[in-house]
Amino acid sequence: MAAASSLCPASSAAAALRPGARLCTGRRASCFGASLARRNAGVLGQKSLFGSVCARRGVVSCTLQQSADALVSNGIGSTSCTKESALILIRHGESLWNSKNLFTGCVDVPLSQKGVEEAIEAGKRISELPVDMIFTSALIRAQMTAMLAMTQHHRQKVPVILHNESERAESWSRIFSDTDEVIPVVTAWQLNERMYGELQGLNKQETADKFGADKVKEWRRSYDIPPPNGESLEMCAERAVKYFVENVVPELEAGKNIMIAAHGNSLRAIIMYLDKLTPKEVIELELSTGIPMLYTLKDAEFLRRGSPVGPTVQGVYALTQELARYRDQSNPLNGTIH
């Protein structure tokens, strides 16, 4: 994980749009370009959240799109702006340091036993929602959550991490058999948790006793004040939202149904973008571990479709007709899985 100081100064909002990105054509030509430009000039533009990121871009490279396209066929949507795509956001399950009340940040800590159970439970909750591609952070707790969740999916496709950090890694992990039953998993450091600097590894209560509860609350819950040698939420949002717009939105635009397994602060930043929240609103946003949130994208607009409280609760997702049809077709009780 790059330190907070490695983030380049913010550039213009227009820089968030990837050069040459695929835009919808026809009667609603360039609908995504226009929509993103409007969005970039709005709430997030006020805080320059689309700052450019320095040369280090993690495992994502120019080969990513080729690898993903080779593995994924379109889901319920298509390249038309009038089609819809599903977006599932999941905060990782409880980690071993969560259970010990320690600041974790970008320290690569695995899930606790409770976190493993939460990830499996999350998988049950989304088992009848379409997933064509997965994005996770570069941290193991997010990757474990995604992998464990997919063990519960009715499609029983196998999630496979794409290794594009070098030609050798890509060559050695290449699949030569039929990839129809594979879900590509892209890992990206830009989706990592907010880097807590000198607080990482410290007990939260002991830190409050040492520095004062008000100071620690300011570090944790303000929008633009970072902890010592760490990131503020604003700095975390610069990298997370920029990555989302440049890498995830084009896949949604192409009709793919996406799941993102990440962290409290990187997901808060993305939700701020999706729901057009203000900085004041986003710092009050709480995300529970292992609870999936569902959005749909149609006609260049994101709509939140709900978050379940349990796998057996009916009506917790406001499913569209297409998502309901997918659910009915993928139910094993119907004897058909498409």
C-alpha positions, 0 to 999 in steps of 0.5 A: 500500500502506498503511503498517503504522501504518494498520492499525486496532487488532484487533477481536474474532474475530467481526468477521471474519465479514462481516455478511449473508454467505451461509451454507449452509442446510438440514440443515447450516444455518450450517455455515460460520458455526459453523466460522469462529467455532470457527476464529477462537476458536482459533489465530488468535484467540490473536493477534487476527489478525482485526483490523479494517482502516481505511477504505481497502479498495483496489479491492474495493467493494460492486460487487465481488460484483455484478460477479463474480456477473455474470461467474461461473457456479458451478464443480464445487461449489454452494451446498450445504455437502456440495459441494466447491470447489478453492482454488489458492495460488500465490506469484508467480514470481521478481521482478527484485529477488528476482534481485538479492537486494533486499528488495522488500516492497510495492515494485511490481517486475515478474517477471524472465525466470525469473519469467515462466518460473515463472509459465508452468510453474505454469500447466501444473501447474494446467492441468487444475484448475478455476478460476472466479475469481482473486484477486491482490494489487495488485502487478504481479508477482502479477498477471503470475503469474496472467495468465501461468499462465492462458495454459496452462489447458486451458479457455482462458478469458480472465482479466479484471481487474475495475475497481471503484475508481470508477463510471467505471472500472467503466463503462469496463471493462464487458463487453457480450458473452457472459462465459461464457469470462471469468474475473474477476480481483479485485485487493486490496492486503490480499493484498500482500506484507508491507511491509518499511519501511526495508529495502525496496530494500536488499541483504539481505547488506549489510543483515545486514552493517550491522545484524547477521545476528541482528537482520535474521533477527529482523526477517525471521523473527520473528512479531511484530517488525517491521522499522523502520517496517514490518510484522511477519508478524502485522500482515500476517496481520491484513489478509490473513486478514481479507480471505480470510475476508470475500471469498474464503471466501464465493465458495468457499462458493458453489461457485466454484473460486478461485486466489489469486496473492500473496506469500510472507508473505500466503500464509503467513498464509492457510496458517496459517489453513487448516492451523491452524499456530501462530506458531512453525510459520508462521515456519518455513514456506517457499514456493517461487516459482511452485509451486501448492498445492491445497486443497479445501473441503468441509463447512466443512473445508479439506484440503490436496491437495498441491503438484507438483514438476513439470508431468509428475509424476503423483500429486502432487495427491491429487485428489478424484473431482470434481476427477479428473472435471473433469481427464478432461473438460477434457483436449484428448486426449479431444476435449471441453472442458467 
